[in-house]
Amino acid sequence: MDISLSELVERQKQYYDSGMTKDIRHRLDTLQKLRETLQGAEDQLFEALHRDLSKPKAEAYATEIGVVLHEISFAMKHLKKWVKARKVKSMTAMLGSKSYIVPEPYGTALIISPWNYPVNLTFTPLVAAIAAGNTAVVKPSELTPSVSSLISALVRDHFDPRHIAVVEGGPETSTELLEQPFDTVFFTGSTSIGKKVAEAAARRLIPVTLELGGKSPCIVHRDADLKLAARRIAFGKFTNGGQTCVAPDYLLVHREVKQELLEKMRQEVERFYGKAPVRSPLYPKIVNDRHYDRLKSYLDEGEIVFGGETDALLRKIAPTALDNVPLDAQVMKEEIFGPILPVLEYGELDEAIRFVLDKPKPLALYVFAKDETVQQRVVDRLSFGGGCINDTLMHVATPYLPFGGVGESGTGSYHGEFGFRAFSHYKSVLKQTTAFDMPFRYPSSKSGYRLMRRFLK
């Protein structure tokens, strides 16, 4: 980069102050340009995603590129509605006034994205930032260097850096960026780093959106459709090699159906990836050696029901279910973020509910059951960012639902209009009439106290 980070941010602030990014036509034109840029670079994106994570083409499109393109289309379709000032009621005591809520951009945004879905989780928040009228500096993950380099080149070649810029680098770059005078920060990553981002934002008293993680439970009750549950759990757990923040992190299954469910899951894994998943071109790899070694160490912490095969050269670990896992094992303490699924059993639903209640609030939760009272008990009793009944992951795919965490799994949410809100300040405006004045509010009014008592109750 030819200029310092402080100069980059200052230029973006000046560009924002010019009013250009607030213009609705400018926002729509930028979103259209982003769509055309991504569509024109599809093959390059496929190649970079395969190089960094061995993502197969269909999975890469469904979970990365296609999701972003749909988010752009959704924003462009609804943006004119989102930007409108909304009229609300005024108090009776304020006779003659009109009240409005006016969305306005925060200004200059910092977006720090992770490595597991490096296209999706970089561009989806960027779509929201653009739609809301901000300028943005994007910091992609250094752990997926091919994608990071490509994102940087695409943005540099197609967008004014005063509006959108990419800064590459490691943790030290993120630290330096967090010292700059941004107006809002959007971070996706681990809870431990999220706390540091929140501290940096707090020092500047700026809003922050944190999309973090945690140990997301999957509850399978005895009345569940086991064949369907097995297929959808295997899909949710082993997509992207398990490197998904909302993947089922551990399984809580009723003891009466545990063995049958595990056998059906084994069959589904074979259906997805064949008898040797580590050799399958449809099965992604672990992002780096450090994460591979960490995940491999978990295999010794329980009884392998299926899977367990590893290949250090390919950096792959087969989809694996672990039974008889001690609750104090590392695999039950840390977010797994890989293709290993610890299996716990329960007898009564309240046992499963109490187990989840004793842990930090998860980013996602999944329950498989036919009985709607069981479904409702789980939803009512447990706090979680978002989730599914009789499915996994799919709540993240729709722009009509907010995606975000609660407690240690994150703060704030985005997707669709919720992304627009994440990058907007909702300004309150009261427009008072000049045709007359209400004297009772002034100190000289003799009837002020009586009228105040009448109106303010």
Legacy VTK file of the C-alpha trace (Angstrom):
# vtk DataFile Version 3.0
C-alpha trace
ASCII
DATASET POLYDATA
POINTS 457 float
0.000 0.000 0.000
1.364 3.387 -1.012
-0.279 5.273 1.860
-0.520 4.652 5.586
-3.610 3.229 7.230
-4.330 6.548 8.878
-4.193 8.311 5.480
-6.443 5.645 3.952
-9.082 6.080 6.653
-8.836 9.867 6.483
-9.432 9.807 2.711
-12.455 7.580 3.209
-13.829 9.965 5.818
-13.395 12.868 3.433
-15.158 10.925 0.680
-18.013 10.109 3.050
-18.287 13.753 4.074
-18.727 14.694 0.417
-22.149 13.026 0.555
-21.477 10.750 -2.423
-22.143 7.470 -0.623
-25.491 8.651 0.749
-26.948 9.092 -2.731
-29.316 6.189 -3.434
-28.220 5.978 -7.077
-24.584 5.760 -5.995
-25.388 2.902 -3.629
-27.312 0.960 -6.266
-24.622 1.526 -8.898
-21.944 0.294 -6.483
-23.939 -2.828 -5.620
-24.473 -3.516 -9.317
-20.757 -3.104 -9.970
-19.986 -5.505 -7.120
-22.371 -8.078 -8.580
-20.792 -7.776 -12.025
-17.305 -7.984 -10.520
-18.065 -11.208 -8.653
-19.851 -12.767 -11.612
-16.940 -11.921 -13.872
-14.454 -13.443 -11.413
-16.360 -16.665 -10.640
-13.736 -18.987 -12.112
-10.944 -17.158 -10.281
-12.890 -17.370 -7.034
-13.526 -21.104 -7.528
-9.829 -21.653 -8.124
-8.744 -19.617 -5.095
-11.270 -21.333 -2.802
-10.070 -24.725 -4.004
-6.437 -23.786 -3.503
-6.968 -22.585 0.066
-9.682 -24.990 1.284
-10.202 -27.615 -1.461
-13.827 -26.508 -1.755
-15.671 -28.296 -4.573
-17.319 -26.066 -7.120
-20.952 -26.748 -6.148
-20.280 -26.151 -2.450
-18.241 -23.037 -3.201
-21.068 -21.547 -5.230
-23.832 -22.505 -2.789
-22.082 -21.345 0.386
-19.884 -18.538 -0.912
-20.529 -16.854 -4.254
-24.225 -17.550 -4.756
-25.099 -16.401 -1.248
-23.417 -13.042 -1.851
-25.054 -12.568 -5.249
-28.453 -13.235 -3.701
-27.694 -10.793 -0.876
-26.837 -8.110 -3.457
-30.043 -8.744 -5.414
-32.112 -8.623 -2.229
-30.521 -5.347 -1.119
-30.992 -3.724 -4.518
-34.635 -4.787 -4.607
-35.483 -3.388 -1.156
-33.025 -0.516 -0.706
-35.394 2.296 -1.666
-37.758 1.153 1.067
-35.022 0.737 3.674
-33.616 4.263 3.234
-36.949 6.042 3.664
-37.615 8.067 6.778
-40.403 6.435 8.779
-43.113 8.602 10.276
-44.216 7.730 13.809
-46.802 9.140 16.185
-46.180 12.250 18.283
-47.330 12.673 21.866
-50.624 14.439 22.523
-48.709 17.051 24.516
-46.758 17.862 21.344
-49.795 18.916 19.329
-48.812 20.157 15.871
-45.539 18.246 15.669
-44.459 15.453 13.324
-41.991 12.717 14.293
-39.683 10.730 12.028
-37.040 8.022 12.274
-34.322 8.638 9.690
-31.721 5.955 8.853
-28.267 7.332 8.190
-24.923 5.589 7.644
-22.422 5.499 10.474
-19.671 6.768 8.178
-16.488 4.748 7.664
-16.716 1.040 8.533
-14.057 -1.573 9.268
-14.919 -5.153 8.262
-12.644 -7.939 9.540
-13.534 -11.277 7.950
-12.531 -14.894 8.724
-10.987 -17.711 6.709
-13.675 -20.400 6.762
-16.046 -18.713 4.283
-13.686 -16.021 3.023
-15.826 -14.834 0.101
-19.234 -14.987 1.785
-18.161 -13.497 5.120
-16.194 -10.701 3.467
-18.701 -9.570 0.883
-22.011 -10.137 2.689
-21.256 -7.528 5.373
-19.721 -5.310 2.686
-23.023 -5.420 0.766
-24.770 -4.199 3.910
-22.207 -1.445 4.486
-22.572 -0.182 0.905
-26.372 -0.372 1.017
-26.415 1.656 4.219
-24.249 4.357 2.588
-20.890 3.859 4.315
-17.350 3.768 3.066
-15.534 0.578 4.085
-12.106 -0.865 4.721
-12.022 -4.669 4.490
-9.427 -6.876 6.189
-9.651 -10.494 4.881
-7.987 -13.410 6.659
-4.342 -14.159 6.033
-5.075 -17.894 6.559
-6.659 -18.082 3.093
-3.992 -16.180 1.139
-5.226 -17.013 -2.366
-8.722 -15.708 -1.670
-7.394 -12.714 0.255
-5.091 -11.719 -2.594
-7.869 -12.111 -5.147
-10.344 -10.059 -3.096
-7.736 -7.327 -2.785
-7.100 -7.306 -6.532
-10.801 -7.280 -7.442
-11.591 -4.372 -5.140
-8.497 -2.442 -6.181
-9.269 -2.856 -9.881
-12.976 -1.986 -9.725
-13.600 0.426 -6.854
-12.415 3.816 -5.690
-10.262 3.199 -2.569
-11.811 6.278 -1.019
-15.050 4.277 -1.002
-13.982 0.630 -0.640
-10.483 -0.592 0.134
-8.864 -3.889 1.136
-5.969 -4.142 3.564
-4.116 -7.475 3.743
-1.982 -8.668 6.610
-1.873 -10.676 9.818
-3.007 -10.017 13.387
-0.715 -7.013 13.717
-2.522 -5.368 10.792
-5.883 -5.946 12.463
-4.524 -4.406 15.654
-3.307 -1.328 13.775
-6.618 -1.008 11.960
-8.516 -1.101 15.247
-6.512 1.929 16.365
-7.860 4.005 13.461
-10.855 6.360 13.892
-13.528 4.173 12.278
-17.199 4.871 12.949
-18.238 1.218 13.275
-16.577 -2.194 13.293
-17.911 -5.512 11.972
-15.935 -8.591 13.051
-16.421 -12.283 12.311
-14.196 -14.746 14.142
-13.456 -16.377 17.472
-14.889 -15.291 20.802
-11.423 -14.628 22.238
-10.485 -12.220 19.443
-13.995 -10.769 19.450
-13.463 -9.613 23.029
-10.339 -7.729 21.959
-12.239 -6.123 19.076
-15.003 -5.095 21.478
-12.440 -3.556 23.846
-10.898 -1.548 21.008
-14.331 -0.334 19.892
-15.273 0.540 23.464
-12.225 2.769 23.797
-13.564 4.815 20.876
-17.212 4.472 21.919
-18.198 3.214 18.473
-20.775 0.531 17.652
-19.492 -2.981 16.969
-21.102 -6.072 15.465
-19.513 -9.338 16.579
-20.284 -12.590 14.755
-18.536 -15.187 16.904
-19.024 -18.890 17.589
-19.313 -21.366 20.416
-20.463 -24.920 20.905
-23.747 -25.239 19.016
-25.834 -28.217 20.172
-27.961 -30.546 18.070
-30.760 -32.319 19.951
-32.362 -35.416 18.435
-35.457 -36.621 20.255
-36.760 -40.185 20.133
-39.644 -39.330 17.778
-37.428 -37.691 15.125
-37.388 -38.847 11.513
-33.988 -40.491 11.903
-33.146 -40.957 8.232
-33.825 -37.298 7.486
-32.114 -36.173 10.691
-29.009 -38.205 9.861
-28.773 -36.687 6.379
-29.306 -33.108 7.515
-26.978 -33.379 10.508
-24.245 -34.891 8.323
-24.749 -32.059 5.842
-24.613 -29.397 8.552
-21.643 -30.882 10.382
-19.381 -31.905 7.503
-19.967 -29.150 4.933
-16.690 -27.237 4.512
-14.943 -29.989 6.442
-16.820 -28.955 9.576
-15.239 -25.515 9.498
-18.521 -23.662 9.926
-19.362 -21.412 12.873
-22.961 -22.677 12.954
-22.140 -26.367 12.434
-23.545 -28.746 15.070
-20.713 -28.882 17.605
-22.013 -31.804 19.634
-24.945 -34.198 19.438
-27.464 -34.753 22.235
-29.503 -37.798 21.193
-32.163 -39.777 23.043
-30.655 -43.073 24.155
-33.457 -45.099 22.543
-32.499 -43.941 19.028
-28.789 -43.250 19.433
-27.383 -46.349 17.720
-29.838 -46.197 14.840
-29.120 -42.525 14.234
-25.349 -43.074 14.218
-25.647 -45.943 11.756
-27.793 -43.835 9.450
-25.282 -40.974 9.718
-22.485 -43.356 8.746
-24.513 -44.346 5.688
-25.156 -40.715 4.752
-21.462 -39.821 5.027
-20.654 -42.691 2.678
-23.392 -41.484 0.326
-21.916 -37.951 0.357
-18.201 -38.713 0.098
-17.763 -42.433 -0.648
-15.985 -45.086 1.417
-12.780 -43.002 1.654
-13.826 -39.386 2.346
-10.242 -38.169 2.754
-9.702 -39.075 -0.921
-12.935 -37.489 -2.120
-12.677 -34.349 -4.279
-16.061 -33.338 -2.800
-14.638 -33.114 0.710
-12.714 -29.946 1.742
-9.454 -29.877 3.657
-8.481 -28.331 6.990
-7.205 -24.774 6.578
-3.662 -25.267 7.949
-1.349 -27.652 9.822
-2.011 -26.078 13.219
-5.761 -26.640 12.978
-5.207 -30.117 11.511
-3.001 -31.135 14.452
-5.477 -29.687 16.961
-8.378 -31.586 15.405
-6.426 -34.823 15.091
-5.665 -34.735 18.835
-9.421 -34.846 19.548
-9.663 -38.307 17.974
-8.057 -39.819 21.081
-10.674 -38.345 23.414
-13.478 -40.802 22.722
-14.531 -43.994 20.977
-14.650 -43.617 17.201
-18.048 -44.773 15.911
-17.292 -44.024 12.276
-14.590 -42.092 10.477
-11.283 -41.318 12.140
-9.127 -41.649 9.013
-6.568 -38.880 8.517
-4.166 -37.722 5.821
-1.576 -35.167 6.874
-0.397 -34.558 3.307
-3.895 -33.752 2.067
-4.697 -32.135 5.424
-7.973 -34.019 5.711
-9.752 -35.766 8.569
-12.688 -37.997 7.677
-16.155 -37.158 9.025
-16.037 -38.674 12.502
-18.465 -39.424 15.333
-17.020 -39.831 18.833
-18.894 -41.727 21.562
-18.148 -42.056 25.292
-16.440 -38.667 25.418
-15.571 -37.403 28.940
-17.241 -34.073 29.640
-13.899 -32.605 30.723
-12.188 -33.551 27.430
-10.844 -30.707 25.299
-13.230 -31.616 22.497
-16.096 -30.737 24.877
-14.464 -27.511 26.103
-13.424 -25.834 22.861
-15.343 -24.982 19.715
-14.346 -27.868 17.444
-14.516 -26.136 14.042
-13.818 -29.373 12.237
-15.345 -32.700 11.131
-15.533 -34.351 14.567
-18.884 -34.803 16.308
-18.996 -35.821 19.999
-22.136 -37.810 20.821
-23.908 -37.569 24.175
-27.137 -39.309 25.150
-30.081 -38.355 27.339
-33.193 -40.010 28.703
-35.556 -37.130 29.388
-35.706 -33.915 27.369
-35.072 -31.816 30.483
-31.657 -33.509 30.817
-30.667 -32.196 27.383
-32.094 -28.756 28.132
-30.231 -28.521 31.452
-26.993 -29.579 29.754
-27.257 -26.728 27.242
-28.350 -24.233 29.913
-25.151 -24.906 31.874
-23.015 -23.702 28.943
-22.543 -20.262 27.319
-25.316 -19.272 24.922
-24.544 -20.829 21.518
-24.539 -19.203 18.103
-26.845 -21.908 16.746
-29.100 -24.674 18.033
-30.836 -27.493 16.196
-33.629 -29.782 17.370
-35.038 -32.772 15.535
-38.456 -33.904 16.741
-41.925 -34.493 15.316
-43.731 -33.500 18.500
-44.392 -29.763 18.329
-44.524 -29.487 22.129
-40.949 -30.817 22.235
-39.897 -28.345 19.565
-41.498 -25.464 21.452
-40.013 -26.458 24.820
-36.529 -26.345 23.353
-37.100 -22.990 21.636
-38.726 -21.455 24.725
-36.245 -22.736 27.309
-32.934 -22.163 25.520
-31.283 -18.956 24.360
-29.293 -19.098 21.125
-28.425 -16.836 18.212
-30.530 -18.679 15.648
-31.267 -22.200 14.560
-33.523 -24.730 12.910
-36.216 -27.241 13.761
-35.650 -30.468 11.796
-32.780 -28.990 9.798
-29.301 -27.481 10.140
-27.553 -24.383 8.749
-30.423 -23.219 6.561
-31.497 -20.334 8.807
-28.264 -18.631 7.752
-29.165 -18.797 4.056
-32.216 -16.521 4.065
-32.030 -12.708 4.013
-35.407 -12.559 5.755
-33.951 -13.781 9.071
-31.358 -11.949 11.188
-28.111 -13.862 11.650
-26.169 -13.208 14.826
-25.247 -14.469 18.266
-26.117 -13.775 21.860
-23.816 -13.523 24.866
-20.426 -15.065 24.097
-21.570 -16.071 20.604
-21.851 -12.467 19.460
-23.654 -9.160 19.499
-25.775 -7.669 16.734
-27.017 -9.353 13.575
-27.087 -8.953 9.803
-28.388 -10.328 6.467
-30.999 -8.524 4.403
-32.483 -5.491 6.122
-30.809 -6.522 9.369
-27.444 -5.915 7.674
-28.604 -2.482 6.569
-29.561 -1.766 10.183
-26.206 -3.017 11.474
-24.419 -0.299 9.486
-26.993 2.446 10.138
-27.798 4.889 12.900
-31.525 5.519 13.292
-31.817 9.250 13.862
-34.901 10.683 15.562
-36.301 13.961 14.248
-39.249 15.945 15.629
-40.556 18.730 13.396
-42.535 21.278 15.381
-45.184 23.595 13.998
-44.657 27.360 13.960
-48.384 28.088 13.487
-48.977 28.149 17.249
-47.215 27.489 20.522
-48.270 25.525 23.601
-47.433 27.782 26.583
-47.967 25.215 29.339
-44.444 23.790 28.975
-42.786 27.087 29.912
-41.924 28.100 33.508
-44.274 31.126 33.401
-47.386 29.012 32.720
-49.835 28.985 35.645
-51.610 25.873 34.342
-48.433 24.026 33.341
-48.313 21.619 36.292
-51.986 20.640 35.934
-51.704 20.042 32.189
-48.426 18.140 32.573
-50.164 15.821 35.043
-52.911 15.298 32.509
-50.722 14.537 29.499
-47.758 12.731 31.096
-49.174 9.596 32.637
LINES 1 458
457 0 1 2 3 4 5 6 7 8 9 10 11 12 13 14 15 16 17 18 19 20 21 22 23 24 25 26 27 28 29 30 31 32 33 34 35 36 37 38 39 40 41 42 43 44 45 46 47 48 49 50 51 52 53 54 55 56 57 58 59 60 61 62 63 64 65 66 67 68 69 70 71 72 73 74 75 76 77 78 79 80 81 82 83 84 85 86 87 88 89 90 91 92 93 94 95 96 97 98 99 100 101 102 103 104 105 106 107 108 109 110 111 112 113 114 115 116 117 118 119 120 121 122 123 124 125 126 127 128 129 130 131 132 133 134 135 136 137 138 139 140 141 142 143 144 145 146 147 148 149 150 151 152 153 154 155 156 157 158 159 160 161 162 163 164 165 166 167 168 169 170 171 172 173 174 175 176 177 178 179 180 181 182 183 184 185 186 187 188 189 190 191 192 193 194 195 196 197 198 199 200 201 202 203 204 205 206 207 208 209 210 211 212 213 214 215 216 217 218 219 220 221 222 223 224 225 226 227 228 229 230 231 232 233 234 235 236 237 238 239 240 241 242 243 244 245 246 247 248 249 250 251 252 253 254 255 256 257 258 259 260 261 262 263 264 265 266 267 268 269 270 271 272 273 274 275 276 277 278 279 280 281 282 283 284 285 286 287 288 289 290 291 292 293 294 295 296 297 298 299 300 301 302 303 304 305 306 307 308 309 310 311 312 313 314 315 316 317 318 319 320 321 322 323 324 325 326 327 328 329 330 331 332 333 334 335 336 337 338 339 340 341 342 343 344 345 346 347 348 349 350 351 352 353 354 355 356 357 358 359 360 361 362 363 364 365 366 367 368 369 370 371 372 373 374 375 376 377 378 379 380 381 382 383 384 385 386 387 388 389 390 391 392 393 394 395 396 397 398 399 400 401 402 403 404 405 406 407 408 409 410 411 412 413 414 415 416 417 418 419 420 421 422 423 424 425 426 427 428 429 430 431 432 433 434 435 436 437 438 439 440 441 442 443 444 445 446 447 448 449 450 451 452 453 454 455 456
